[in-house]
Amino acid sequence: MQEKNLKLVDKIMTALQSVEDPELLIDVVNLGLIYGIDIEGDHATIKMTLTIVGCPLSTYLQNAIEKAVLSVPEINKCDIKLVWYPLWNPECMTVAAKEQLGMLDNEQALDQENEIEETEEKEKIIDFSIPIKKLAEEYPDFIQIMYDCGFTRIKIPGLLSTVGRVMTIPLGAQAMRIDLDKVKQAFEDKGYKVID
Protein backbone atom coordinates (compact mmCIF):
# COMPACT_ATOMS: atom_id res chain seq x y z
CA MET A 1 0.00 0.00 0.00
CA GLN A 2 1.48 3.35 -1.02
CA GLU A 3 2.24 6.02 1.58
CA LYS A 4 -0.35 8.37 0.06
CA ASN A 5 -3.02 5.67 0.28
CA LEU A 6 -2.11 4.86 3.90
CA LYS A 7 -2.63 8.50 4.82
CA LEU A 8 -5.96 8.52 3.00
CA VAL A 9 -7.05 5.36 4.81
CA ASP A 10 -6.21 7.07 8.11
CA LYS A 11 -8.29 10.11 7.12
CA ILE A 12 -11.20 7.93 6.00
CA MET A 13 -11.10 5.85 9.20
CA THR A 14 -11.17 9.06 11.23
CA ALA A 15 -14.13 10.34 9.19
CA LEU A 16 -15.97 7.03 9.65
CA GLN A 17 -15.77 7.38 13.42
CA SER A 18 -18.45 10.07 13.07
CA VAL A 19 -20.94 7.50 11.71
CA GLU A 20 -22.81 5.96 14.63
CA ASP A 21 -25.29 3.15 14.68
CA PRO A 22 -28.36 5.09 15.95
CA GLU A 23 -29.54 2.15 18.05
CA LEU A 24 -26.23 1.24 19.71
CA LEU A 25 -24.72 4.76 19.69
CA ILE A 26 -21.32 3.34 18.73
CA ASP A 27 -19.50 4.23 15.55
CA VAL A 28 -19.14 1.77 12.68
CA VAL A 29 -15.36 1.52 13.15
CA ASN A 30 -15.53 0.41 16.79
CA LEU A 31 -18.45 -1.88 15.97
CA GLY A 32 -16.13 -3.66 13.53
CA LEU A 33 -18.41 -3.14 10.54
CA ILE A 34 -15.66 -1.79 8.27
CA TYR A 35 -13.82 -4.71 6.67
CA GLY A 36 -11.60 -2.85 4.24
CA ILE A 37 -10.85 0.34 2.33
CA ASP A 38 -9.57 0.27 -1.25
CA ILE A 39 -8.38 3.47 -2.89
CA GLU A 40 -7.73 4.12 -6.58
CA GLY A 41 -6.94 7.77 -7.25
CA ASP A 42 -9.82 9.79 -5.82
CA HIS A 43 -12.17 6.77 -5.69
CA ALA A 44 -12.69 4.87 -2.41
CA THR A 45 -14.45 1.54 -2.07
CA ILE A 46 -15.56 0.70 1.46
CA LYS A 47 -16.07 -2.98 2.25
CA MET A 48 -18.47 -3.26 5.13
CA THR A 49 -20.93 -5.57 6.77
CA LEU A 50 -23.96 -5.20 9.00
CA THR A 51 -24.71 -6.72 12.39
CA ILE A 52 -27.59 -8.71 10.87
CA VAL A 53 -28.80 -9.56 7.36
CA GLY A 54 -31.74 -7.34 6.50
CA CYS A 55 -30.72 -4.70 9.05
CA PRO A 56 -33.35 -1.93 8.89
CA LEU A 57 -30.58 0.67 9.16
CA SER A 58 -28.74 -0.60 6.07
CA THR A 59 -29.63 2.35 3.81
CA TYR A 60 -29.12 4.90 6.59
CA LEU A 61 -25.65 3.55 7.46
CA GLN A 62 -24.56 3.27 3.82
CA ASN A 63 -25.63 6.87 3.12
CA ALA A 64 -23.91 8.14 6.28
CA ILE A 65 -20.73 6.23 5.45
CA GLU A 66 -20.69 7.58 1.90
CA LYS A 67 -21.17 11.13 3.18
CA ALA A 68 -18.35 10.72 5.75
CA VAL A 69 -15.94 9.29 3.16
CA LEU A 70 -16.74 12.08 0.68
CA SER A 71 -15.93 14.62 3.41
CA VAL A 72 -12.27 13.66 2.94
CA PRO A 73 -11.02 16.29 0.44
CA GLU A 74 -8.98 13.86 -1.66
CA ILE A 75 -11.96 11.54 -2.27
CA ASN A 76 -14.52 12.44 -4.96
CA LYS A 77 -16.26 9.09 -5.42
CA CYS A 78 -17.28 6.45 -2.92
CA ASP A 79 -18.76 3.00 -3.43
CA ILE A 80 -20.04 0.81 -0.63
CA LYS A 81 -19.51 -2.91 -1.07
CA LEU A 82 -21.67 -4.86 1.36
CA VAL A 83 -20.07 -8.20 2.28
CA TRP A 84 -21.29 -11.02 4.50
CA TYR A 85 -18.06 -12.92 5.03
CA PRO A 86 -16.59 -13.16 7.53
CA LEU A 87 -19.90 -13.06 9.33
CA TRP A 88 -20.05 -10.23 11.88
CA ASN A 89 -20.26 -11.20 15.54
CA PRO A 90 -19.73 -9.28 18.80
CA GLU A 91 -16.06 -10.33 18.86
CA CYS A 92 -15.53 -7.96 15.90
CA MET A 93 -16.09 -5.01 18.23
CA THR A 94 -13.24 -3.17 19.90
CA VAL A 95 -12.78 -3.47 23.66
CA ALA A 96 -14.00 0.14 23.99
CA ALA A 97 -17.27 -0.75 22.23
CA LYS A 98 -17.75 -3.85 24.39
CA GLU A 99 -17.17 -1.81 27.52
CA GLN A 100 -19.64 0.85 26.37
CA LEU A 101 -22.27 -1.85 25.86
CA GLY A 102 -21.48 -3.45 29.23
CA MET A 103 -20.32 -6.70 27.62
CA LEU A 104 -17.17 -7.08 29.71
CA ASP A 105 -17.82 -8.44 33.16
CA ASN A 106 -15.37 -8.89 36.05
CA GLU A 107 -14.57 -12.46 34.98
CA GLN A 108 -13.59 -11.36 31.46
CA ALA A 109 -11.48 -8.52 32.88
CA LEU A 110 -9.73 -11.06 35.13
CA ASP A 111 -9.14 -13.36 32.13
CA GLN A 112 -7.55 -10.45 30.25
CA GLU A 113 -5.28 -9.72 33.23
CA ASN A 114 -4.23 -13.38 33.36
CA GLU A 115 -3.46 -13.34 29.62
CA ILE A 116 -1.28 -10.28 30.15
CA GLU A 117 0.63 -12.02 32.95
CA GLU A 118 1.15 -15.16 30.84
CA THR A 119 2.42 -13.04 27.94
CA GLU A 120 4.89 -11.27 30.21
CA GLU A 121 6.30 -14.59 31.45
CA LYS A 122 7.19 -15.99 28.01
CA GLU A 123 10.00 -14.66 25.83
CA LYS A 124 8.89 -11.56 24.01
CA ILE A 125 9.75 -11.65 20.31
CA ILE A 126 8.89 -8.94 17.77
CA ASP A 127 9.05 -10.24 14.20
CA PHE A 128 9.06 -7.30 11.79
CA SER A 129 7.41 -9.44 9.08
CA ILE A 130 4.25 -10.06 11.13
CA PRO A 131 1.30 -7.63 10.72
CA ILE A 132 1.02 -5.13 13.56
CA LYS A 133 -2.50 -6.32 14.47
CA LYS A 134 -1.14 -9.74 15.50
CA LEU A 135 1.68 -8.18 17.51
CA ALA A 136 -0.75 -5.84 19.27
CA GLU A 137 -2.98 -8.80 20.17
CA GLU A 138 -0.03 -10.74 21.57
CA TYR A 139 1.74 -8.01 23.55
CA PRO A 140 -0.22 -5.58 25.77
CA ASP A 141 2.50 -2.90 25.68
CA PHE A 142 3.03 -3.05 21.89
CA ILE A 143 0.72 -0.14 21.03
CA GLN A 144 2.28 2.16 23.62
CA ILE A 145 5.83 1.37 22.47
CA MET A 146 4.85 2.02 18.85
CA TYR A 147 3.11 5.26 19.86
CA ASP A 148 6.21 6.41 21.77
CA CYS A 149 8.30 5.75 18.63
CA GLY A 150 6.12 8.14 16.63
CA PHE A 151 3.37 5.85 15.31
CA THR A 152 0.73 8.23 16.68
CA ARG A 153 -2.02 6.95 14.36
CA ILE A 154 -1.85 3.49 15.94
CA LYS A 155 -4.30 4.65 18.61
CA ILE A 156 -6.97 5.62 16.07
CA PRO A 157 -9.91 3.33 16.87
CA GLY A 158 -10.31 0.64 14.23
CA LEU A 159 -6.91 1.20 12.63
CA LEU A 160 -5.50 -2.12 13.84
CA SER A 161 -8.51 -4.10 12.66
CA THR A 162 -8.26 -2.65 9.16
CA VAL A 163 -4.85 -1.38 8.09
CA GLY A 164 -3.17 -3.34 10.89
CA ARG A 165 -4.18 -6.66 9.33
CA VAL A 166 -1.71 -6.11 6.48
CA MET A 167 0.75 -3.48 7.66
CA THR A 168 4.08 -4.53 9.14
CA ILE A 169 6.39 -2.36 11.26
CA PRO A 170 8.81 -1.68 8.34
CA LEU A 171 5.91 -0.61 6.06
CA GLY A 172 4.52 1.65 8.75
CA ALA A 173 7.94 3.14 9.49
CA GLN A 174 8.44 3.87 5.80
CA ALA A 175 5.00 5.49 5.48
CA MET A 176 5.46 7.59 8.61
CA ARG A 177 9.16 8.34 7.90
CA ILE A 178 10.28 6.83 11.21
CA ASP A 179 13.78 5.40 11.64
CA LEU A 180 13.41 1.61 11.81
CA ASP A 181 16.53 1.31 13.97
CA LYS A 182 14.89 3.61 16.53
CA VAL A 183 11.88 1.29 16.64
CA LYS A 184 14.09 -1.78 17.00
CA GLN A 185 16.02 -0.14 19.85
CA ALA A 186 12.80 0.84 21.64
CA PHE A 187 11.59 -2.78 21.68
CA GLU A 188 15.00 -4.10 22.74
CA ASP A 189 15.04 -1.57 25.60
CA LYS A 190 11.74 -3.09 26.78
CA GLY A 191 13.18 -6.62 26.80
CA TYR A 192 12.02 -7.81 23.39
CA LYS A 193 14.05 -9.87 20.98
CA VAL A 194 13.67 -8.29 17.54
CA ILE A 195 13.66 -10.31 14.33
CA ASP A 196 13.90 -8.14 11.21
N, C-alpha and C positions, 0 to 999 in steps of 0.2 A: 504494500500500500504506500503510495507516494506521500511525502511530507505534507503537501498541500491538502490532499484528501484526508489525512489524519486530523489536521486542524479543522477541516470542514465537519468531519464526524463529531469532533468535540463540540463545535458550535451547535450542530444539529441536536446532539444529545442534551445539551444545556437548554435549548429551545423546547425540546420535548418534555422537559421536567415541568413545564407550565401546563401541560395537558393532564388534567385529573379525571379519573373515573368519578362521575358525579355521585355514584352510590357509595363507593368506598372512600372517597376523598383522598386518594393516593394517586400520584402521577404514574403514567404508563411505563416510565423507565423503571421505577422502583417496584412496580407490579410485575416486571419481567415480561411485558407484552411485546417489547421491541426485540426482534430476533436478528436483525442485521440492517446495515445501511450501505447501499452501493451508490457510488458517485461516478458519473461520467460527465465531465465538463460542468455545466450548470444544472444538470439533471440528477435528482436524487430519487432512489427507489428505496422505500422503507418496507422491510419485511417484518410483519407483525402478526400476532395472533390475538385471540380473545379468550376470556376466561371460560366461556362456554360457547358451543356452536349455537347459532341463532340468537346471540346476545342482542337484546333490544337496543343497546347503545352503539351498535356497530357503525351505523351511519354517522352518528354524532362524533364518536371517537375518530373515525377516519377523516371527517371534515376538520376537526380540531387539530389533528396531527398534520394534515396537509397545510393548514394555515400556519402552524408553528414552524414547520420546515421552510415554508416560503418566506418567513420573517427573517431568515438568514440571508443577508444581502447577496451572497455569491450564488444562491440557488434561485432559478427562475422557473423550474418545472419540478413537480413532485408526483410520483406515482406510489400508491399504496398496494403492496402485494400481500394479501391475506393468506397465511399459511396455517396448516393444522398439525404440522409435525416439526419438532417434537410437540406432543400434546402438552398444553399448559397445565400446571398444577401448582399448588401453593408453595412448593419448594423453589419455584422460579423467582419468588419474591426476594427482595433484599432483606437483611436482618432488620433494617429500619422499618420497612413496611410491615413485617411480621410483628414487631414490637408495637407499632401504631395500632394494629388490629387486635392486640392482646393475645397473639398466638404463641408467644414464648412464655412458658410457665417456669417456676423455680427449678423443676427437674431438668428441663432443657438447658437452662442457664448453667446448672451444675454440670451437665454433660459437656457443655462447651468449655467450661473451666478445666474439666478433666482432660479433654482433648488437647488443650493448650499445654497442660503439664506434661502429657505424654510426648508431645512434639518437642518440648524443651529438653527432654531427657535423651532423645535420640540425636545422632550426629546431624547437624544442620548443613545441608548441601544446596547451593544455588547453582543450577545448571542454566547457563545463558541461552540454551537452545529451547528451553521449555517456555510455553506461553505464560505471561505474567498472571493470568487468572489462576492457573494451577498452583503457582508459587504462593500467591496470596491466600489460597485456600489451605495450603499446607503449613504456612508459617504466619502466626498472628502478628508479628512485628514487621513483616515484609512491606506493607503499605507505608508505614511510618518511615522506614529506612529509605524507601524510594522517594517519598515526599521530601525528606531532608536532603536528598541528593539533587533536588530540583524538578522532580516529576510531580509538579503541583496538580496536574489534571487527574492524577490517579485517584483523588478523593471525590471526583465528580460521580454522583450516584449513577449506577448503571454502566459506567465506563468499563469496568472489569468484565461484566457479563456480555459485553458486545465486542468492543475493540480488543479487550484483554484476552479473548479466546484465541486470537491469532497473533497478537503482538508479543515479541520477545523483548528482553531488556536491550540488546544491541539495536533493534529496530527503533525502539522508543528513544534511546539515547541519541540516535542519529536524527530522528525527527525533531527532538527537543534541543538538539545541539548541546548535549551534556557529555562530558568526558567520561568514556567508559571505564577508564582506569580509576577515576574518582568513585564510581559506583562500586567497582570491584573492591576497592580499599574500604569503603563504608561497610560492606557486608563482612569482610575479613575482620574488621575492627569489632564487629558484633559476634564474632565466634563462628562465622560460616566458612565452609570450604567452598571456594568458587571454581566452577568448571566452565571455561569459556571456549 
